[in-house]
Amino acid sequence: MMYRLTSWLAAALMLFSIQATAASLSDIQVSNGDRQARITISFIGEPEYSFTPQGKRILALDIKQTGVLQG
């Protein structure tokens, strides 16, 4: 019984520590110039991401998000 309780407690602590280190999106800013646009994405915490260039005009950005965005 004690082993089962210890296992559940360890699993719960790991779950909460993973959620505490997840990044949260805090701001998106877009500025357009004559020849280029700049998009700035700000996070609270360190985000997990990857990006793939898909030609001269397209860039795919994949950001791991664990919560619901509202705005």
PyMOL Python script that loads the backbone (N, CA, C, O; Angstrom):
from pymol import cmd

cmd.read_pdbstr("""\
ATOM      1  N   MET A   1       0.824  -1.199   0.000  1.00  0.00           N
ATOM      2  CA  MET A   1       0.000   0.000   0.000  1.00  0.00           C
ATOM      3  C   MET A   1       0.862   1.254   0.000  1.00  0.00           C
ATOM      4  O   MET A   1       0.582   2.204  -0.732  1.00  0.00           O
ATOM      5  N   MET A   2       1.906   1.262   0.815  1.00  0.00           N
ATOM      6  CA  MET A   2       2.790   2.423   0.897  1.00  0.00           C
ATOM      7  C   MET A   2       3.512   2.651  -0.429  1.00  0.00           C
ATOM      8  O   MET A   2       3.718   3.795  -0.835  1.00  0.00           O
ATOM      9  N   TYR A   3       3.899   1.562  -1.108  1.00  0.00           N
ATOM     10  CA  TYR A   3       4.572   1.683  -2.401  1.00  0.00           C
ATOM     11  C   TYR A   3       3.647   2.336  -3.427  1.00  0.00           C
ATOM     12  O   TYR A   3       4.078   3.191  -4.201  1.00  0.00           O
ATOM     13  N   ARG A   4       2.383   1.935  -3.432  1.00  0.00           N
ATOM     14  CA  ARG A   4       1.411   2.493  -4.379  1.00  0.00           C
ATOM     15  C   ARG A   4       1.208   3.989  -4.119  1.00  0.00           C
ATOM     16  O   ARG A   4       1.145   4.779  -5.061  1.00  0.00           O
ATOM     17  N   LEU A   5       1.106   4.375  -2.856  1.00  0.00           N
ATOM     18  CA  LEU A   5       0.934   5.782  -2.496  1.00  0.00           C
ATOM     19  C   LEU A   5       2.159   6.597  -2.898  1.00  0.00           C
ATOM     20  O   LEU A   5       2.029   7.710  -3.408  1.00  0.00           O
ATOM     21  N   THR A   6       3.345   6.044  -2.669  1.00  0.00           N
ATOM     22  CA  THR A   6       4.583   6.732  -3.048  1.00  0.00           C
ATOM     23  C   THR A   6       4.676   6.894  -4.559  1.00  0.00           C
ATOM     24  O   THR A   6       5.108   7.938  -5.047  1.00  0.00           O
ATOM     25  N   SER A   7       4.271   5.864  -5.302  1.00  0.00           N
ATOM     26  CA  SER A   7       4.297   5.938  -6.768  1.00  0.00           C
ATOM     27  C   SER A   7       3.356   7.022  -7.283  1.00  0.00           C
ATOM     28  O   SER A   7       3.726   7.788  -8.173  1.00  0.00           O
ATOM     29  N   TRP A   8       2.144   7.095  -6.733  1.00  0.00           N
ATOM     30  CA  TRP A   8       1.184   8.118  -7.154  1.00  0.00           C
ATOM     31  C   TRP A   8       1.682   9.522  -6.807  1.00  0.00           C
ATOM     32  O   TRP A   8       1.512  10.456  -7.590  1.00  0.00           O
ATOM     33  N   LEU A   9       2.285   9.661  -5.653  1.00  0.00           N
ATOM     34  CA  LEU A   9       2.810  10.958  -5.245  1.00  0.00           C
ATOM     35  C   LEU A   9       3.944  11.395  -6.167  1.00  0.00           C
ATOM     36  O   LEU A   9       4.004  12.559  -6.563  1.00  0.00           O
ATOM     37  N   ALA A  10       4.835  10.481  -6.509  1.00  0.00           N
ATOM     38  CA  ALA A  10       5.936  10.803  -7.420  1.00  0.00           C
ATOM     39  C   ALA A  10       5.405  11.184  -8.800  1.00  0.00           C
ATOM     40  O   ALA A  10       5.897  12.132  -9.411  1.00  0.00           O
ATOM     41  N   ALA A  11       4.404  10.453  -9.295  1.00  0.00           N
ATOM     42  CA  ALA A  11       3.818  10.769 -10.602  1.00  0.00           C
ATOM     43  C   ALA A  11       3.145  12.140 -10.586  1.00  0.00           C
ATOM     44  O   ALA A  11       3.274  12.900 -11.546  1.00  0.00           O
ATOM     45  N   ALA A  12       2.435  12.463  -9.519  1.00  0.00           N
ATOM     46  CA  ALA A  12       1.768  13.767  -9.420  1.00  0.00           C
ATOM     47  C   ALA A  12       2.784  14.901  -9.367  1.00  0.00           C
ATOM     48  O   ALA A  12       2.588  15.938 -10.001  1.00  0.00           O
ATOM     49  N   LEU A  13       3.859  14.718  -8.623  1.00  0.00           N
ATOM     50  CA  LEU A  13       4.890  15.760  -8.555  1.00  0.00           C
ATOM     51  C   LEU A  13       5.552  15.976  -9.908  1.00  0.00           C
ATOM     52  O   LEU A  13       5.836  17.113 -10.283  1.00  0.00           O
ATOM     53  N   MET A  14       5.802  14.895 -10.645  1.00  0.00           N
ATOM     54  CA  MET A  14       6.396  15.035 -11.978  1.00  0.00           C
ATOM     55  C   MET A  14       5.446  15.768 -12.912  1.00  0.00           C
ATOM     56  O   MET A  14       5.880  16.608 -13.699  1.00  0.00           O
ATOM     57  N   LEU A  15       4.162  15.463 -12.837  1.00  0.00           N
ATOM     58  CA  LEU A  15       3.175  16.129 -13.687  1.00  0.00           C
ATOM     59  C   LEU A  15       3.129  17.620 -13.407  1.00  0.00           C
ATOM     60  O   LEU A  15       3.121  18.419 -14.343  1.00  0.00           O
ATOM     61  N   PHE A  16       3.099  18.011 -12.143  1.00  0.00           N
ATOM     62  CA  PHE A  16       3.048  19.426 -11.799  1.00  0.00           C
ATOM     63  C   PHE A  16       4.344  20.143 -12.147  1.00  0.00           C
ATOM     64  O   PHE A  16       4.307  21.314 -12.523  1.00  0.00           O
ATOM     65  N   SER A  17       5.483  19.479 -12.034  1.00  0.00           N
ATOM     66  CA  SER A  17       6.744  20.133 -12.384  1.00  0.00           C
ATOM     67  C   SER A  17       6.849  20.335 -13.883  1.00  0.00           C
ATOM     68  O   SER A  17       7.429  21.324 -14.329  1.00  0.00           O
ATOM     69  N   ILE A  18       6.299  19.418 -14.673  1.00  0.00           N
ATOM     70  CA  ILE A  18       6.293  19.597 -16.126  1.00  0.00           C
ATOM     71  C   ILE A  18       5.412  20.780 -16.494  1.00  0.00           C
ATOM     72  O   ILE A  18       5.801  21.590 -17.335  1.00  0.00           O
ATOM     73  N   GLN A  19       4.235  20.901 -15.886  1.00  0.00           N
ATOM     74  CA  GLN A  19       3.348  22.023 -16.166  1.00  0.00           C
ATOM     75  C   GLN A  19       3.968  23.346 -15.738  1.00  0.00           C
ATOM     76  O   GLN A  19       3.751  24.363 -16.396  1.00  0.00           O
ATOM     77  N   ALA A  20       4.725  23.356 -14.665  1.00  0.00           N
ATOM     78  CA  ALA A  20       5.323  24.595 -14.169  1.00  0.00           C
ATOM     79  C   ALA A  20       6.409  25.110 -15.095  1.00  0.00           C
ATOM     80  O   ALA A  20       6.660  26.314 -15.135  1.00  0.00           O
ATOM     81  N   THR A  21       7.061  24.223 -15.844  1.00  0.00           N
ATOM     82  CA  THR A  21       8.135  24.659 -16.727  1.00  0.00           C
ATOM     83  C   THR A  21       7.647  24.932 -18.148  1.00  0.00           C
ATOM     84  O   THR A  21       8.443  25.343 -18.991  1.00  0.00           O
ATOM     85  N   ALA A  22       6.375  24.717 -18.435  1.00  0.00           N
ATOM     86  CA  ALA A  22       5.856  24.966 -19.772  1.00  0.00           C
ATOM     87  C   ALA A  22       5.829  26.464 -20.055  1.00  0.00           C
ATOM     88  O   ALA A  22       5.588  27.274 -19.160  1.00  0.00           O
ATOM     89  N   ALA A  23       6.077  26.817 -21.308  1.00  0.00           N
ATOM     90  CA  ALA A  23       6.078  28.221 -21.700  1.00  0.00           C
ATOM     91  C   ALA A  23       4.651  28.688 -21.973  1.00  0.00           C
ATOM     92  O   ALA A  23       3.816  27.917 -22.446  1.00  0.00           O
ATOM     93  N   SER A  24       4.382  29.947 -21.674  1.00  0.00           N
ATOM     94  CA  SER A  24       3.083  30.560 -21.951  1.00  0.00           C
ATOM     95  C   SER A  24       3.285  31.716 -22.916  1.00  0.00           C
ATOM     96  O   SER A  24       4.175  32.546 -22.731  1.00  0.00           O
ATOM     97  N   LEU A  25       2.455  31.763 -23.939  1.00  0.00           N
ATOM     98  CA  LEU A  25       2.503  32.860 -24.901  1.00  0.00           C
ATOM     99  C   LEU A  25       2.037  34.132 -24.220  1.00  0.00           C
ATOM    100  O   LEU A  25       0.951  34.167 -23.642  1.00  0.00           O
ATOM    101  N   SER A  26       2.859  35.189 -24.284  1.00  0.00           N
ATOM    102  CA  SER A  26       2.491  36.429 -23.598  1.00  0.00           C
ATOM    103  C   SER A  26       2.182  37.579 -24.551  1.00  0.00           C
ATOM    104  O   SER A  26       1.428  38.480 -24.185  1.00  0.00           O
ATOM    105  N   ASP A  27       2.745  37.576 -25.774  1.00  0.00           N
ATOM    106  CA  ASP A  27       2.527  38.714 -26.667  1.00  0.00           C
ATOM    107  C   ASP A  27       2.916  38.341 -28.091  1.00  0.00           C
ATOM    108  O   ASP A  27       3.851  37.570 -28.306  1.00  0.00           O
ATOM    109  N   ILE A  28       2.198  38.890 -29.056  1.00  0.00           N
ATOM    110  CA  ILE A  28       2.551  38.790 -30.474  1.00  0.00           C
ATOM    111  C   ILE A  28       2.523  40.195 -31.043  1.00  0.00           C
ATOM    112  O   ILE A  28       1.528  40.904 -30.897  1.00  0.00           O
ATOM    113  N   GLN A  29       3.609  40.607 -31.693  1.00  0.00           N
ATOM    114  CA  GLN A  29       3.675  41.921 -32.335  1.00  0.00           C
ATOM    115  C   GLN A  29       4.021  41.732 -33.809  1.00  0.00           C
ATOM    116  O   GLN A  29       4.876  40.917 -34.154  1.00  0.00           O
ATOM    117  N   VAL A  30       3.353  42.488 -34.672  1.00  0.00           N
ATOM    118  CA  VAL A  30       3.604  42.438 -36.108  1.00  0.00           C
ATOM    119  C   VAL A  30       3.915  43.843 -36.586  1.00  0.00           C
ATOM    120  O   VAL A  30       3.156  44.774 -36.317  1.00  0.00           O
ATOM    121  N   SER A  31       5.031  44.005 -37.297  1.00  0.00           N
ATOM    122  CA  SER A  31       5.353  45.299 -37.903  1.00  0.00           C
ATOM    123  C   SER A  31       5.661  45.071 -39.375  1.00  0.00           C
ATOM    124  O   SER A  31       6.449  44.195 -39.731  1.00  0.00           O
ATOM    125  N   ASN A  32       5.029  45.870 -40.220  1.00  0.00           N
ATOM    126  CA  ASN A  32       5.195  45.750 -41.663  1.00  0.00           C
ATOM    127  C   ASN A  32       6.040  46.893 -42.186  1.00  0.00           C
ATOM    128  O   ASN A  32       5.770  48.060 -41.898  1.00  0.00           O
ATOM    129  N   GLY A  33       7.065  46.556 -42.954  1.00  0.00           N
ATOM    130  CA  GLY A  33       7.887  47.548 -43.621  1.00  0.00           C
ATOM    131  C   GLY A  33       7.607  47.521 -45.114  1.00  0.00           C
ATOM    132  O   GLY A  33       6.718  46.801 -45.570  1.00  0.00           O
ATOM    133  N   ASP A  34       8.358  48.301 -45.874  1.00  0.00           N
ATOM    134  CA  ASP A  34       8.172  48.332 -47.324  1.00  0.00           C
ATOM    135  C   ASP A  34       8.564  47.009 -47.978  1.00  0.00           C
ATOM    136  O   ASP A  34       7.917  46.564 -48.926  1.00  0.00           O
ATOM    137  N   ARG A  35       9.626  46.382 -47.469  1.00  0.00           N
ATOM    138  CA  ARG A  35      10.141  45.184 -48.116  1.00  0.00           C
ATOM    139  C   ARG A  35      10.096  43.934 -47.237  1.00  0.00           C
ATOM    140  O   ARG A  35      10.391  42.837 -47.709  1.00  0.00           O
ATOM    141  N   GLN A  36       9.733  44.090 -45.983  1.00  0.00           N
ATOM    142  CA  GLN A  36       9.705  42.928 -45.097  1.00  0.00           C
ATOM    143  C   GLN A  36       8.722  43.141 -43.953  1.00  0.00           C
ATOM    144  O   GLN A  36       8.348  44.270 -43.637  1.00  0.00           O
ATOM    145  N   ALA A  37       8.320  42.060 -43.354  1.00  0.00           N
ATOM    146  CA  ALA A  37       7.473  42.096 -42.159  1.00  0.00           C
ATOM    147  C   ALA A  37       8.234  41.415 -41.032  1.00  0.00           C
ATOM    148  O   ALA A  37       9.014  40.492 -41.263  1.00  0.00           O
ATOM    149  N   ARG A  38       7.999  41.879 -39.817  1.00  0.00           N
ATOM    150  CA  ARG A  38       8.639  41.275 -38.649  1.00  0.00           C
ATOM    151  C   ARG A  38       7.548  40.864 -37.672  1.00  0.00           C
ATOM    152  O   ARG A  38       6.683  41.662 -37.311  1.00  0.00           O
ATOM    153  N   ILE A  39       7.605  39.613 -37.255  1.00  0.00           N
ATOM    154  CA  ILE A  39       6.673  39.083 -36.267  1.00  0.00           C
ATOM    155  C   ILE A  39       7.483  38.708 -35.039  1.00  0.00           C
ATOM    156  O   ILE A  39       8.426  37.921 -35.124  1.00  0.00           O
ATOM    157  N   THR A  40       7.112  39.275 -33.889  1.00  0.00           N
ATOM    158  CA  THR A  40       7.791  38.990 -32.632  1.00  0.00           C
ATOM    159  C   THR A  40       6.821  38.249 -31.720  1.00  0.00           C
ATOM    160  O   THR A  40       5.739  38.748 -31.409  1.00  0.00           O
ATOM    161  N   ILE A  41       7.219  37.055 -31.296  1.00  0.00           N
ATOM    162  CA  ILE A  41       6.403  36.232 -30.412  1.00  0.00           C
ATOM    163  C   ILE A  41       7.122  36.150 -29.073  1.00  0.00           C
ATOM    164  O   ILE A  41       8.269  35.707 -29.011  1.00  0.00           O
ATOM    165  N   SER A  42       6.455  36.576 -27.997  1.00  0.00           N
ATOM    166  CA  SER A  42       7.068  36.583 -26.662  1.00  0.00           C
ATOM    167  C   SER A  42       6.421  35.519 -25.782  1.00  0.00           C
ATOM    168  O   SER A  42       5.212  35.292 -25.845  1.00  0.00           O
ATOM    169  N   PHE A  43       7.243  34.873 -24.962  1.00  0.00           N
ATOM    170  CA  PHE A  43       6.778  33.819 -24.072  1.00  0.00           C
ATOM    171  C   PHE A  43       7.214  34.104 -22.650  1.00  0.00           C
ATOM    172  O   PHE A  43       8.210  34.790 -22.417  1.00  0.00           O
ATOM    173  N   ILE A  44       6.465  33.575 -21.708  1.00  0.00           N
ATOM    174  CA  ILE A  44       6.901  33.509 -20.316  1.00  0.00           C
ATOM    175  C   ILE A  44       7.418  32.087 -20.142  1.00  0.00           C
ATOM    176  O   ILE A  44       6.639  31.134 -20.146  1.00  0.00           O
ATOM    177  N   GLY A  45       8.705  31.948 -19.993  1.00  0.00           N
ATOM    178  CA  GLY A  45       9.330  30.630 -19.943  1.00  0.00           C
ATOM    179  C   GLY A  45       9.995  30.312 -21.270  1.00  0.00           C
ATOM    180  O   GLY A  45       9.909  31.089 -22.221  1.00  0.00           O
ATOM    181  N   GLU A  46      10.648  29.181 -21.328  1.00  0.00           N
ATOM    182  CA  GLU A  46      11.386  28.758 -22.521  1.00  0.00           C
ATOM    183  C   GLU A  46      10.497  27.845 -23.366  1.00  0.00           C
ATOM    184  O   GLU A  46      10.158  26.749 -22.920  1.00  0.00           O
ATOM    185  N   PRO A  47      10.104  28.270 -24.587  1.00  0.00           N
ATOM    186  CA  PRO A  47       9.220  27.440 -25.407  1.00  0.00           C
ATOM    187  C   PRO A  47       9.978  26.308 -26.091  1.00  0.00           C
ATOM    188  O   PRO A  47      11.175  26.417 -26.357  1.00  0.00           O
ATOM    189  N   GLU A  48       9.266  25.224 -26.371  1.00  0.00           N
ATOM    190  CA  GLU A  48       9.787  24.163 -27.218  1.00  0.00           C
ATOM    191  C   GLU A  48       9.244  24.432 -28.614  1.00  0.00           C
ATOM    192  O   GLU A  48       8.032  24.547 -28.793  1.00  0.00           O
ATOM    193  N   TYR A  49      10.123  24.534 -29.605  1.00  0.00           N
ATOM    194  CA  TYR A  49       9.663  24.870 -30.942  1.00  0.00           C
ATOM    195  C   TYR A  49      10.579  24.250 -31.992  1.00  0.00           C
ATOM    196  O   TYR A  49      11.694  23.819 -31.698  1.00  0.00           O
ATOM    197  N   SER A  50      10.080  24.219 -33.214  1.00  0.00           N
ATOM    198  CA  SER A  50      10.878  23.875 -34.385  1.00  0.00           C
ATOM    199  C   SER A  50      10.323  24.685 -35.549  1.00  0.00           C
ATOM    200  O   SER A  50       9.144  25.039 -35.563  1.00  0.00           O
ATOM    201  N   PHE A  51      11.176  24.974 -36.524  1.00  0.00           N
ATOM    202  CA  PHE A  51      10.685  25.687 -37.696  1.00  0.00           C
ATOM    203  C   PHE A  51      11.254  25.047 -38.947  1.00  0.00           C
ATOM    204  O   PHE A  51      12.322  24.435 -38.935  1.00  0.00           O
ATOM    205  N   THR A  52      10.497  25.211 -40.037  1.00  0.00           N
ATOM    206  CA  THR A  52      10.871  24.628 -41.313  1.00  0.00           C
ATOM    207  C   THR A  52      10.688  25.673 -42.401  1.00  0.00           C
ATOM    208  O   THR A  52       9.562  26.111 -42.639  1.00  0.00           O
ATOM    209  N   PRO A  53      11.770  26.089 -43.076  1.00  0.00           N
ATOM    210  CA  PRO A  53      11.600  26.983 -44.219  1.00  0.00           C
ATOM    211  C   PRO A  53      10.975  26.201 -45.379  1.00  0.00           C
ATOM    212  O   PRO A  53      11.421  25.103 -45.711  1.00  0.00           O
ATOM    213  N   GLN A  54       9.940  26.780 -45.986  1.00  0.00           N
ATOM    214  CA  GLN A  54       9.235  26.097 -47.069  1.00  0.00           C
ATOM    215  C   GLN A  54       9.191  26.971 -48.314  1.00  0.00           C
ATOM    216  O   GLN A  54       8.138  27.102 -48.938  1.00  0.00           O
ATOM    217  N   GLY A  55      10.286  27.551 -48.674  1.00  0.00           N
ATOM    218  CA  GLY A  55      10.349  28.435 -49.829  1.00  0.00           C
ATOM    219  C   GLY A  55      10.720  29.838 -49.387  1.00  0.00           C
ATOM    220  O   GLY A  55      10.965  30.081 -48.205  1.00  0.00           O
ATOM    221  N   LYS A  56      10.763  30.767 -50.343  1.00  0.00           N
ATOM    222  CA  LYS A  56      11.171  32.136 -50.026  1.00  0.00           C
ATOM    223  C   LYS A  56      10.132  32.898 -49.218  1.00  0.00           C
ATOM    224  O   LYS A  56      10.492  33.810 -48.474  1.00  0.00           O
ATOM    225  N   ARG A  57       8.863  32.555 -49.341  1.00  0.00           N
ATOM    226  CA  ARG A  57       7.814  33.358 -48.719  1.00  0.00           C
ATOM    227  C   ARG A  57       7.061  32.645 -47.594  1.00  0.00           C
ATOM    228  O   ARG A  57       6.163  33.230 -46.988  1.00  0.00           O
ATOM    229  N   ILE A  58       7.414  31.402 -47.310  1.00  0.00           N
ATOM    230  CA  ILE A  58       6.664  30.641 -46.312  1.00  0.00           C
ATOM    231  C   ILE A  58       7.620  30.073 -45.267  1.00  0.00           C
ATOM    232  O   ILE A  58       8.682  29.547 -45.600  1.00  0.00           O
ATOM    233  N   LEU A  59       7.229  30.188 -44.007  1.00  0.00           N
ATOM    234  CA  LEU A  59       7.974  29.616 -42.892  1.00  0.00           C
ATOM    235  C   LEU A  59       6.973  28.969 -41.948  1.00  0.00           C
ATOM    236  O   LEU A  59       6.050  29.633 -41.475  1.00  0.00           O
ATOM    237  N   ALA A  60       7.142  27.687 -41.671  1.00  0.00           N
ATOM    238  CA  ALA A  60       6.259  26.982 -40.736  1.00  0.00           C
ATOM    239  C   ALA A  60       6.922  26.955 -39.368  1.00  0.00           C
ATOM    240  O   ALA A  60       8.072  26.535 -39.239  1.00  0.00           O
ATOM    241  N   LEU A  61       6.200  27.401 -38.348  1.00  0.00           N
ATOM    242  CA  LEU A  61       6.699  27.439 -36.980  1.00  0.00           C
ATOM    243  C   LEU A  61       5.789  26.577 -36.117  1.00  0.00           C
ATOM    244  O   LEU A  61       4.593  26.847 -36.008  1.00  0.00           O
ATOM    245  N   ASP A  62       6.351  25.544 -35.506  1.00  0.00           N
ATOM    246  CA  ASP A  62       5.591  24.623 -34.663  1.00  0.00           C
ATOM    247  C   ASP A  62       5.992  24.859 -33.220  1.00  0.00           C
ATOM    248  O   ASP A  62       7.136  24.613 -32.839  1.00  0.00           O
ATOM    249  N   ILE A  63       5.040  25.341 -32.407  1.00  0.00           N
ATOM    250  CA  ILE A  63       5.292  25.648 -31.000  1.00  0.00           C
ATOM    251  C   ILE A  63       4.463  24.699 -30.154  1.00  0.00           C
ATOM    252  O   ILE A  63       3.247  24.599 -30.323  1.00  0.00           O
ATOM    253  N   LYS A  64       5.127  24.004 -29.244  1.00  0.00           N
ATOM    254  CA  LYS A  64       4.410  23.098 -28.351  1.00  0.00           C
ATOM    255  C   LYS A  64       3.639  23.928 -27.327  1.00  0.00           C
ATOM    256  O   LYS A  64       4.230  24.686 -26.559  1.00  0.00           O
ATOM    257  N   GLN A  65       2.326  23.779 -27.324  1.00  0.00           N
ATOM    258  CA  GLN A  65       1.460  24.546 -26.427  1.00  0.00           C
ATOM    259  C   GLN A  65       0.653  23.569 -25.593  1.00  0.00           C
ATOM    260  O   GLN A  65       0.034  22.655 -26.138  1.00  0.00           O
ATOM    261  N   THR A  66       0.650  23.746 -24.288  1.00  0.00           N
ATOM    262  CA  THR A  66      -0.058  22.820 -23.417  1.00  0.00           C
ATOM    263  C   THR A  66      -1.336  23.402 -22.832  1.00  0.00           C
ATOM    264  O   THR A  66      -2.027  22.711 -22.084  1.00  0.00           O
ATOM    265  N   GLY A  67      -1.674  24.644 -23.144  1.00  0.00           N
ATOM    266  CA  GLY A  67      -2.862  25.266 -22.576  1.00  0.00           C
ATOM    267  C   GLY A  67      -3.748  25.857 -23.650  1.00  0.00           C
ATOM    268  O   GLY A  67      -3.442  25.773 -24.839  1.00  0.00           O
ATOM    269  N   VAL A  68      -4.828  26.443 -23.234  1.00  0.00           N
ATOM    270  CA  VAL A  68      -5.784  27.073 -24.131  1.00  0.00           C
ATOM    271  C   VAL A  68      -5.423  28.545 -24.281  1.00  0.00           C
ATOM    272  O   VAL A  68      -5.198  29.238 -23.289  1.00  0.00           O
ATOM    273  N   LEU A  69      -5.368  29.023 -25.533  1.00  0.00           N
ATOM    274  CA  LEU A  69      -5.099  30.436 -25.788  1.00  0.00           C
ATOM    275  C   LEU A  69      -6.411  31.199 -25.824  1.00  0.00           C
ATOM    276  O   LEU A  69      -7.390  30.729 -26.405  1.00  0.00           O
ATOM    277  N   GLN A  70      -6.436  32.352 -25.218  1.00  0.00           N
ATOM    278  CA  GLN A  70      -7.609  33.219 -25.258  1.00  0.00           C
ATOM    279  C   GLN A  70      -7.155  34.608 -25.663  1.00  0.00           C
ATOM    280  O   GLN A  70      -6.062  35.042 -25.299  1.00  0.00           O
ATOM    281  N   GLY A  71      -7.980  35.295 -26.404  1.00  0.00           N
ATOM    282  CA  GLY A  71      -7.577  36.640 -26.776  1.00  0.00           C
ATOM    283  C   GLY A  71      -8.566  37.318 -27.652  1.00  0.00           C
ATOM    284  O   GLY A  71      -8.357  38.465 -28.047  1.00  0.00           O
TER     285      GLY A  71
END
""", "prot")
cmd.dss("prot")
cmd.show_as("cartoon", "prot")
cmd.util.cbc("prot")
cmd.orient("prot")
